[in-house]
Amino acid sequence: MDRLRDHYADVDRECSECGFVDEDGEWSARTTGSRIDYRHVCPSCGAIEVRTLKLK
Ligand SMILES: [Zn+2]
């Protein structure tokens, strides 16, 4: 289970546009009502990655 979580963490740090892995990258979180929007800007190409987590 922990291994799986680590795997996802690595994937999330890899830019889907250029493949750059931001080792020290941080996701900025913004809560909007019943969900959390995570945002990360690639330092290499400037692409914006967005993940949305729905709250119950
Ligand atoms: Zn990139």
N, CA, C, O and the ligand as a Tripos MOL2 file, in Angstrom:
@<TRIPOS>MOLECULE
protein
  225   223    57     0     0
PROTEIN
NO_CHARGES

@<TRIPOS>ATOM
      1 N           0.8250   -1.2080    0.0000 N.3       1 MET1
      2 CA          0.0000    0.0000    0.0000 C.3       1 MET1
      3 C           0.8650    1.2650    0.0000 C.2       1 MET1
      4 O           0.6200    2.2000   -0.7630 O.2       1 MET1
      5 N           1.8580    1.2740    0.8520 N.am      2 ASP2
      6 CA          2.7430    2.4420    0.9100 C.3       2 ASP2
      7 C           3.5330    2.5890   -0.3900 C.2       2 ASP2
      8 O           3.7980    3.6970   -0.8580 O.2       2 ASP2
      9 N           3.8990    1.4460   -0.9560 N.am      3 ARG3
     10 CA          4.6500    1.4800   -2.2150 C.3       3 ARG3
     11 C           3.8100    2.0830   -3.3230 C.2       3 ARG3
     12 O           4.2980    2.8480   -4.1550 O.2       3 ARG3
     13 N           2.5420    1.7240   -3.3160 N.am      4 LEU4
     14 CA          1.6300    2.2330   -4.3370 C.3       4 LEU4
     15 C           1.5090    3.7420   -4.2140 C.2       4 LEU4
     16 O           1.5050    4.4640   -5.2110 O.2       4 LEU4
     17 N           1.4110    4.2020   -2.9850 N.am      5 ARG5
     18 CA          1.2660    5.6390   -2.7590 C.3       5 ARG5
     19 C           2.5170    6.3860   -3.2310 C.2       5 ARG5
     20 O           2.4190    7.4570   -3.8290 O.2       5 ARG5
     21 N           3.6890    5.8110   -2.9570 N.am      6 ASP6
     22 CA          4.9330    6.4330   -3.4050 C.3       6 ASP6
     23 C           4.9770    6.5160   -4.9270 C.2       6 ASP6
     24 O           5.4490    7.4960   -5.5030 O.2       6 ASP6
     25 N           4.4790    5.4720   -5.5550 N.am      7 HIS7
     26 CA          4.4600    5.4300   -7.0150 C.3       7 HIS7
     27 C           3.6380    6.5990   -7.5590 C.2       7 HIS7
     28 O           4.0660    7.2930   -8.4810 O.2       7 HIS7
     29 N           2.4860    6.8040   -6.9940 N.am      8 TYR8
     30 CA          1.6290    7.8960   -7.4510 C.3       8 TYR8
     31 C           2.2810    9.2490   -7.2020 C.2       8 TYR8
     32 O           2.1600   10.1630   -8.0170 O.2       8 TYR8
     33 N           2.9620    9.3720   -6.0870 N.am      9 ALA9
     34 CA          3.6310   10.6280   -5.7630 C.3       9 ALA9
     35 C           4.6800   10.9450   -6.8320 C.2       9 ALA9
     36 O           4.8340   12.1000   -7.2300 O.2       9 ALA9
     37 N           5.3960    9.9250   -7.2940 N.am     10 ASP10
     38 CA          6.4030   10.1340   -8.3300 C.3      10 ASP10
     39 C           5.7490   10.5530   -9.6380 C.2      10 ASP10
     40 O           6.2380   11.4460  -10.3310 O.2      10 ASP10
     41 N           4.6570    9.9110   -9.9630 N.am     11 VAL11
     42 CA          3.9600   10.2430  -11.2080 C.3      11 VAL11
     43 C           3.4900   11.6910  -11.1770 C.2      11 VAL11
     44 O           3.5830   12.4100  -12.1730 O.2      11 VAL11
     45 N           2.9820   12.1110  -10.0150 N.am     12 ASP12
     46 CA          2.4600   13.4640   -9.8940 C.3      12 ASP12
     47 C           3.5370   14.5290  -10.0540 C.2      12 ASP12
     48 O           3.2430   15.6720  -10.4020 O.2      12 ASP12
     49 N           4.7850   14.1480   -9.8000 N.am     13 ARG13
     50 CA          5.8580   15.1390   -9.9130 C.3      13 ARG13
     51 C           6.4420   15.1930  -11.3210 C.2      13 ARG13
     52 O           7.2980   16.0260  -11.6170 O.2      13 ARG13
     53 N           5.9670   14.2910  -12.1870 N.am     14 GLU14
     54 CA          6.4740   14.2930  -13.5510 C.3      14 GLU14
     55 C           5.5420   15.0930  -14.4600 C.2      14 GLU14
     56 O           4.3450   14.8170  -14.5340 O.2      14 GLU14
     57 N           6.0940   16.0660  -15.1340 N.am     15 CYS15
     58 CA          5.2960   16.9210  -16.0060 C.3      15 CYS15
     59 C           4.7540   16.1170  -17.1930 C.2      15 CYS15
     60 O           5.4960   15.3910  -17.8540 O.2      15 CYS15
     61 N           3.4560   16.2590  -17.4490 N.am     16 SER16
     62 CA          2.8530   15.5050  -18.5570 C.3      16 SER16
     63 C           3.1860   16.1470  -19.9060 C.2      16 SER16
     64 O           2.9790   15.5430  -20.9580 O.2      16 SER16
     65 N           3.6940   17.3580  -19.8630 N.am     17 GLU17
     66 CA          4.0300   18.0630  -21.1080 C.3      17 GLU17
     67 C           5.4510   17.7650  -21.5740 C.2      17 GLU17
     68 O           5.6730   17.4190  -22.7350 O.2      17 GLU17
     69 N           6.4100   17.9020  -20.6610 N.am     18 CYS18
     70 CA          7.8080   17.7420  -21.0760 C.3      18 CYS18
     71 C           8.5180   16.5920  -20.3720 C.2      18 CYS18
     72 O           9.6400   16.2380  -20.7330 O.2      18 CYS18
     73 N           7.8560   16.0000  -19.3500 N.am     19 GLY19
     74 CA          8.4500   14.8590  -18.6720 C.3      19 GLY19
     75 C           9.4420   15.2410  -17.5950 C.2      19 GLY19
     76 O          10.0740   14.3670  -17.0020 O.2      19 GLY19
     77 N           9.5900   16.5170  -17.3340 N.am     20 PHE20
     78 CA         10.5110   16.9730  -16.2980 C.3      20 PHE20
     79 C          10.0000   16.5520  -14.9260 C.2      20 PHE20
     80 O           8.8270   16.7380  -14.6010 O.2      20 PHE20
     81 N          10.9110   15.9730  -14.1140 N.am     21 VAL21
     82 CA         10.5220   15.5480  -12.7760 C.3      21 VAL21
     83 C          10.9680   16.5930  -11.7650 C.2      21 VAL21
     84 O          12.1620   16.8120  -11.5610 O.2      21 VAL21
     85 N          10.0020   17.2250  -11.1450 N.am     22 ASP22
     86 CA         10.2900   18.2820  -10.1690 C.3      22 ASP22
     87 C          10.4270   17.6570   -8.7810 C.2      22 ASP22
     88 O           9.4510   17.5380   -8.0390 O.2      22 ASP22
     89 N          11.6530   17.2610   -8.4450 N.am     23 GLU23
     90 CA         11.9010   16.5450   -7.2000 C.3      23 GLU23
     91 C          11.4400   17.3120   -5.9640 C.2      23 GLU23
     92 O          10.8690   16.7350   -5.0380 O.2      23 GLU23
     93 N          11.6920   18.6070   -5.9630 N.am     24 ASP24
     94 CA         11.3370   19.4240   -4.7960 C.3      24 ASP24
     95 C          10.0330   20.1840   -5.0100 C.2      24 ASP24
     96 O           9.6970   21.1000   -4.2590 O.2      24 ASP24
     97 N           9.3160   19.7880   -6.0390 N.am     25 GLY25
     98 CA          8.0840   20.4980   -6.3750 C.3      25 GLY25
     99 C           7.0290   20.4070   -5.2960 C.2      25 GLY25
    100 O           6.8860   19.3930   -4.6140 O.2      25 GLY25
    101 N           6.3040   21.4820   -5.1640 N.am     26 GLU26
    102 CA          5.2190   21.4960   -4.1890 C.3      26 GLU26
    103 C           3.9130   21.8200   -4.8820 C.2      26 GLU26
    104 O           3.8590   22.6040   -5.8290 O.2      26 GLU26
    105 N           2.8650   21.1930   -4.3810 N.am     27 TRP27
    106 CA          1.5460   21.4540   -4.9320 C.3      27 TRP27
    107 C           0.8620   22.4840   -4.0500 C.2      27 TRP27
    108 O           0.8650   22.3650   -2.8250 O.2      27 TRP27
    109 N           0.2790   23.4920   -4.6750 N.am     28 SER28
    110 CA         -0.4840   24.4580   -3.8920 C.3      28 SER28
    111 C          -1.9400   24.0150   -3.8950 C.2      28 SER28
    112 O          -2.5160   23.7260   -4.9440 O.2      28 SER28
    113 N          -2.5230   23.9670   -2.7050 N.am     29 ALA29
    114 CA         -3.8950   23.4950   -2.5720 C.3      29 ALA29
    115 C          -4.8610   24.6490   -2.3400 C.2      29 ALA29
    116 O          -4.5590   25.6060   -1.6280 O.2      29 ALA29
    117 N          -6.0160   24.5310   -2.9540 N.am     30 ARG30
    118 CA         -7.0440   25.5340   -2.7780 C.3      30 ARG30
    119 C          -8.3720   24.8210   -2.5510 C.2      30 ARG30
    120 O          -8.8010   24.0040   -3.3660 O.2      30 ARG30
    121 N          -9.0060   25.1370   -1.4480 N.am     31 THR31
    122 CA        -10.2710   24.4870   -1.1370 C.3      31 THR31
    123 C         -11.4380   25.2850   -1.7000 C.2      31 THR31
    124 O         -11.5830   26.4780   -1.4320 O.2      31 THR31
    125 N         -12.2630   24.6080   -2.4810 N.am     32 THR32
    126 CA        -13.4340   25.2760   -3.0360 C.3      32 THR32
    127 C         -14.6690   24.4500   -2.6970 C.2      32 THR32
    128 O         -15.0710   23.5690   -3.4560 O.2      32 THR32
    129 N         -15.2560   24.7470   -1.5550 N.am     33 GLY33
    130 CA        -16.4730   24.0470   -1.1420 C.3      33 GLY33
    131 C         -16.2310   22.5820   -0.8290 C.2      33 GLY33
    132 O         -15.6180   22.2580    0.1890 O.2      33 GLY33
    133 N         -16.7060   21.6910   -1.6940 N.am     34 SER34
    134 CA        -16.6410   20.2590   -1.4070 C.3      34 SER34
    135 C         -15.4640   19.5880   -2.0830 C.2      34 SER34
    136 O         -15.4180   18.3600   -2.1590 O.2      34 SER34
    137 N         -14.5040   20.3720   -2.5800 N.am     35 ARG35
    138 CA        -13.3470   19.7620   -3.2300 C.3      35 ARG35
    139 C         -12.0800   20.5760   -3.0260 C.2      35 ARG35
    140 O         -12.1180   21.7580   -2.6830 O.2      35 ARG35
    141 N         -10.9600   19.9040   -3.2480 N.am     36 ILE36
    142 CA         -9.6650   20.5720   -3.1290 C.3      36 ILE36
    143 C          -8.9800   20.5450   -4.4860 C.2      36 ILE36
    144 O          -8.8420   19.4860   -5.0990 O.2      36 ILE36
    145 N          -8.5590   21.6940   -4.9440 N.am     37 ASP37
    146 CA         -7.8380   21.7760   -6.2070 C.3      37 ASP37
    147 C          -6.3480   21.9030   -5.9200 C.2      37 ASP37
    148 O          -5.9060   22.8300   -5.2410 O.2      37 ASP37
    149 N          -5.5850   20.9560   -6.4490 N.am     38 TYR38
    150 CA         -4.1350   21.0040   -6.3010 C.3      38 TYR38
    151 C          -3.5410   21.5230   -7.6040 C.2      38 TYR38
    152 O          -3.9600   21.1330   -8.6940 O.2      38 TYR38
    153 N          -2.5680   22.4000   -7.4710 N.am     39 ARG39
    154 CA         -1.9910   23.0250   -8.6520 C.3      39 ARG39
    155 C          -0.4710   22.9850   -8.5810 C.2      39 ARG39
    156 O           0.1180   23.2310   -7.5290 O.2      39 ARG39
    157 N           0.1530   22.6750   -9.7010 N.am     40 HIS40
    158 CA          1.6090   22.6480   -9.7450 C.3      40 HIS40
    159 C           2.0820   23.1900  -11.0820 C.2      40 HIS40
    160 O           1.5970   22.7780  -12.1360 O.2      40 HIS40
    161 N           3.0250   24.1120  -11.0340 N.am     41 VAL41
    162 CA          3.5600   24.6880  -12.2710 C.3      41 VAL41
    163 C           4.9280   24.0920  -12.5530 C.2      41 VAL41
    164 O           5.8190   24.1410  -11.7050 O.2      41 VAL41
    165 N           5.0930   23.5370  -13.7260 N.am     42 CYS42
    166 CA          6.3660   22.9290  -14.1110 C.3      42 CYS42
    167 C           7.4290   24.0180  -14.2570 C.2      42 CYS42
    168 O           7.2310   24.9650  -15.0180 O.2      42 CYS42
    169 N           8.5550   23.9030  -13.5410 N.am     43 PRO43
    170 CA          9.6190   24.9110  -13.6150 C.3      43 PRO43
    171 C          10.3830   24.8450  -14.9260 C.2      43 PRO43
    172 O          11.1420   25.7590  -15.2470 O.2      43 PRO43
    173 N          10.1950   23.7860  -15.6780 N.am     44 SER44
    174 CA         10.9210   23.6130  -16.9300 C.3      44 SER44
    175 C          10.1880   24.2220  -18.1260 C.2      44 SER44
    176 O          10.7790   24.9670  -18.9070 O.2      44 SER44
    177 N           8.8980   23.9030  -18.2660 N.am     45 CYS45
    178 CA          8.1620   24.3890  -19.4380 C.3      45 CYS45
    179 C           6.9830   25.2880  -19.0750 C.2      45 CYS45
    180 O           6.3650   25.8850  -19.9570 O.2      45 CYS45
    181 N           6.6660   25.3890  -17.7790 N.am     46 GLY46
    182 CA          5.5950   26.2830  -17.3550 C.3      46 GLY46
    183 C           4.2050   25.6860  -17.4450 C.2      46 GLY46
    184 O           3.2190   26.3810  -17.2000 O.2      46 GLY46
    185 N           4.1070   24.4140  -17.7900 N.am     47 ALA47
    186 CA          2.7980   23.7750  -17.8820 C.3      47 ALA47
    187 C           2.1710   23.6630  -16.4910 C.2      47 ALA47
    188 O           2.8630   23.4380  -15.4980 O.2      47 ALA47
    189 N           0.8700   23.8230  -16.4440 N.am     48 ILE48
    190 CA          0.1760   23.7500  -15.1640 C.3      48 ILE48
    191 C          -0.5400   22.4180  -15.0290 C.2      48 ILE48
    192 O          -1.3730   22.0440  -15.8550 O.2      48 ILE48
    193 N          -0.1860   21.7080  -13.9500 N.am     49 GLU49
    194 CA         -0.8270   20.4300  -13.6650 C.3      49 GLU49
    195 C          -1.9000   20.6670  -12.6110 C.2      49 GLU49
    196 O          -1.6670   21.3780  -11.6330 O.2      49 GLU49
    197 N          -3.0440   20.0870  -12.8040 N.am     50 VAL50
    198 CA         -4.1250   20.2530  -11.8520 C.3      50 VAL50
    199 C          -4.6990   18.9000  -11.4490 C.2      50 VAL50
    200 O          -4.9650   18.0410  -12.2900 O.2      50 VAL50
    201 N          -4.8800   18.7340  -10.1520 N.am     51 ARG51
    202 CA         -5.5290   17.5160   -9.6460 C.3      51 ARG51
    203 C          -6.6700   17.9790   -8.7570 C.2      51 ARG51
    204 O          -6.5280   18.9410   -8.0020 O.2      51 ARG51
    205 N          -7.7750   17.3070   -8.8450 N.am     52 THR52
    206 CA         -8.9140   17.6680   -8.0100 C.3      52 THR52
    207 C          -9.2920   16.5070   -7.1010 C.2      52 THR52
    208 O          -9.4700   15.3720   -7.5430 O.2      52 THR52
    209 N          -9.4070   16.8260   -5.8320 N.am     53 LEU53
    210 CA         -9.7890   15.8140   -4.8530 C.3      53 LEU53
    211 C         -11.1500   16.1890   -4.2820 C.2      53 LEU53
    212 O         -11.3330   17.2740   -3.7300 O.2      53 LEU53
    213 N         -12.0950   15.2730   -4.4270 N.am     54 LYS54
    214 CA        -13.4370   15.5530   -3.9300 C.3      54 LYS54
    215 C         -13.5800   15.1270   -2.4810 C.2      54 LYS54
    216 O         -13.1510   14.0430   -2.0850 O.2      54 LYS54
    217 N         -14.1830   15.9930   -1.7130 N.am     55 LEU55
    218 CA        -14.4150   15.7010   -0.2920 C.3      55 LEU55
    219 C         -15.8220   15.1670   -0.1200 C.2      55 LEU55
    220 O         -16.7420   15.4810   -0.8760 O.2      55 LEU55
    221 N         -15.9450   14.3380    0.9160 N.am     56 LYS56
    222 CA        -17.2810   13.8000    1.1610 C.3      56 LYS56
    223 C         -17.9600   14.5680    2.2750 C.2      56 LYS56
    224 O         -19.0980   14.2630    2.6300 O.2      56 LYS56
    225 ZN          7.0480   20.6120  -18.1680 Zn       57 ZN57
@<TRIPOS>BOND
     1     1     2 1
     2     2     3 1
     3     3     4 2
     4     3     5 am
     5     5     6 1
     6     6     7 1
     7     7     8 2
     8     7     9 am
     9     9    10 1
    10    10    11 1
    11    11    12 2
    12    11    13 am
    13    13    14 1
    14    14    15 1
    15    15    16 2
    16    15    17 am
    17    17    18 1
    18    18    19 1
    19    19    20 2
    20    19    21 am
    21    21    22 1
    22    22    23 1
    23    23    24 2
    24    23    25 am
    25    25    26 1
    26    26    27 1
    27    27    28 2
    28    27    29 am
    29    29    30 1
    30    30    31 1
    31    31    32 2
    32    31    33 am
    33    33    34 1
    34    34    35 1
    35    35    36 2
    36    35    37 am
    37    37    38 1
    38    38    39 1
    39    39    40 2
    40    39    41 am
    41    41    42 1
    42    42    43 1
    43    43    44 2
    44    43    45 am
    45    45    46 1
    46    46    47 1
    47    47    48 2
    48    47    49 am
    49    49    50 1
    50    50    51 1
    51    51    52 2
    52    51    53 am
    53    53    54 1
    54    54    55 1
    55    55    56 2
    56    55    57 am
    57    57    58 1
    58    58    59 1
    59    59    60 2
    60    59    61 am
    61    61    62 1
    62    62    63 1
    63    63    64 2
    64    63    65 am
    65    65    66 1
    66    66    67 1
    67    67    68 2
    68    67    69 am
    69    69    70 1
    70    70    71 1
    71    71    72 2
    72    71    73 am
    73    73    74 1
    74    74    75 1
    75    75    76 2
    76    75    77 am
    77    77    78 1
    78    78    79 1
    79    79    80 2
    80    79    81 am
    81    81    82 1
    82    82    83 1
    83    83    84 2
    84    83    85 am
    85    85    86 1
    86    86    87 1
    87    87    88 2
    88    87    89 am
    89    89    90 1
    90    90    91 1
    91    91    92 2
    92    91    93 am
    93    93    94 1
    94    94    95 1
    95    95    96 2
    96    95    97 am
    97    97    98 1
    98    98    99 1
    99    99   100 2
   100    99   101 am
   101   101   102 1
   102   102   103 1
   103   103   104 2
   104   103   105 am
   105   105   106 1
   106   106   107 1
   107   107   108 2
   108   107   109 am
   109   109   110 1
   110   110   111 1
   111   111   112 2
   112   111   113 am
   113   113   114 1
   114   114   115 1
   115   115   116 2
   116   115   117 am
   117   117   118 1
   118   118   119 1
   119   119   120 2
   120   119   121 am
   121   121   122 1
   122   122   123 1
   123   123   124 2
   124   123   125 am
   125   125   126 1
   126   126   127 1
   127   127   128 2
   128   127   129 am
   129   129   130 1
   130   130   131 1
   131   131   132 2
   132   131   133 am
   133   133   134 1
   134   134   135 1
   135   135   136 2
   136   135   137 am
   137   137   138 1
   138   138   139 1
   139   139   140 2
   140   139   141 am
   141   141   142 1
   142   142   143 1
   143   143   144 2
   144   143   145 am
   145   145   146 1
   146   146   147 1
   147   147   148 2
   148   147   149 am
   149   149   150 1
   150   150   151 1
   151   151   152 2
   152   151   153 am
   153   153   154 1
   154   154   155 1
   155   155   156 2
   156   155   157 am
   157   157   158 1
   158   158   159 1
   159   159   160 2
   160   159   161 am
   161   161   162 1
   162   162   163 1
   163   163   164 2
   164   163   165 am
   165   165   166 1
   166   166   167 1
   167   167   168 2
   168   167   169 am
   169   169   170 1
   170   170   171 1
   171   171   172 2
   172   171   173 am
   173   173   174 1
   174   174   175 1
   175   175   176 2
   176   175   177 am
   177   177   178 1
   178   178   179 1
   179   179   180 2
   180   179   181 am
   181   181   182 1
   182   182   183 1
   183   183   184 2
   184   183   185 am
   185   185   186 1
   186   186   187 1
   187   187   188 2
   188   187   189 am
   189   189   190 1
   190   190   191 1
   191   191   192 2
   192   191   193 am
   193   193   194 1
   194   194   195 1
   195   195   196 2
   196   195   197 am
   197   197   198 1
   198   198   199 1
   199   199   200 2
   200   199   201 am
   201   201   202 1
   202   202   203 1
   203   203   204 2
   204   203   205 am
   205   205   206 1
   206   206   207 1
   207   207   208 2
   208   207   209 am
   209   209   210 1
   210   210   211 1
   211   211   212 2
   212   211   213 am
   213   213   214 1
   214   214   215 1
   215   215   216 2
   216   215   217 am
   217   217   218 1
   218   218   219 1
   219   219   220 2
   220   219   221 am
   221   221   222 1
   222   222   223 1
   223   223   224 2
@<TRIPOS>SUBSTRUCTURE
     1 MET1         2 RESIDUE 1 A MET
     2 ASP2         6 RESIDUE 1 A ASP
     3 ARG3        10 RESIDUE 1 A ARG
     4 LEU4        14 RESIDUE 1 A LEU
     5 ARG5        18 RESIDUE 1 A ARG
     6 ASP6        22 RESIDUE 1 A ASP
     7 HIS7        26 RESIDUE 1 A HIS
     8 TYR8        30 RESIDUE 1 A TYR
     9 ALA9        34 RESIDUE 1 A ALA
    10 ASP10       38 RESIDUE 1 A ASP
    11 VAL11       42 RESIDUE 1 A VAL
    12 ASP12       46 RESIDUE 1 A ASP
    13 ARG13       50 RESIDUE 1 A ARG
    14 GLU14       54 RESIDUE 1 A GLU
    15 CYS15       58 RESIDUE 1 A CYS
    16 SER16       62 RESIDUE 1 A SER
    17 GLU17       66 RESIDUE 1 A GLU
    18 CYS18       70 RESIDUE 1 A CYS
    19 GLY19       74 RESIDUE 1 A GLY
    20 PHE20       78 RESIDUE 1 A PHE
    21 VAL21       82 RESIDUE 1 A VAL
    22 ASP22       86 RESIDUE 1 A ASP
    23 GLU23       90 RESIDUE 1 A GLU
    24 ASP24       94 RESIDUE 1 A ASP
    25 GLY25       98 RESIDUE 1 A GLY
    26 GLU26      102 RESIDUE 1 A GLU
    27 TRP27      106 RESIDUE 1 A TRP
    28 SER28      110 RESIDUE 1 A SER
    29 ALA29      114 RESIDUE 1 A ALA
    30 ARG30      118 RESIDUE 1 A ARG
    31 THR31      122 RESIDUE 1 A THR
    32 THR32      126 RESIDUE 1 A THR
    33 GLY33      130 RESIDUE 1 A GLY
    34 SER34      134 RESIDUE 1 A SER
    35 ARG35      138 RESIDUE 1 A ARG
    36 ILE36      142 RESIDUE 1 A ILE
    37 ASP37      146 RESIDUE 1 A ASP
    38 TYR38      150 RESIDUE 1 A TYR
    39 ARG39      154 RESIDUE 1 A ARG
    40 HIS40      158 RESIDUE 1 A HIS
    41 VAL41      162 RESIDUE 1 A VAL
    42 CYS42      166 RESIDUE 1 A CYS
    43 PRO43      170 RESIDUE 1 A PRO
    44 SER44      174 RESIDUE 1 A SER
    45 CYS45      178 RESIDUE 1 A CYS
    46 GLY46      182 RESIDUE 1 A GLY
    47 ALA47      186 RESIDUE 1 A ALA
    48 ILE48      190 RESIDUE 1 A ILE
    49 GLU49      194 RESIDUE 1 A GLU
    50 VAL50      198 RESIDUE 1 A VAL
    51 ARG51      202 RESIDUE 1 A ARG
    52 THR52      206 RESIDUE 1 A THR
    53 LEU53      210 RESIDUE 1 A LEU
    54 LYS54      214 RESIDUE 1 A LYS
    55 LEU55      218 RESIDUE 1 A LEU
    56 LYS56      222 RESIDUE 1 A LYS
    57 ZN57       225 GROUP 0 **** ****
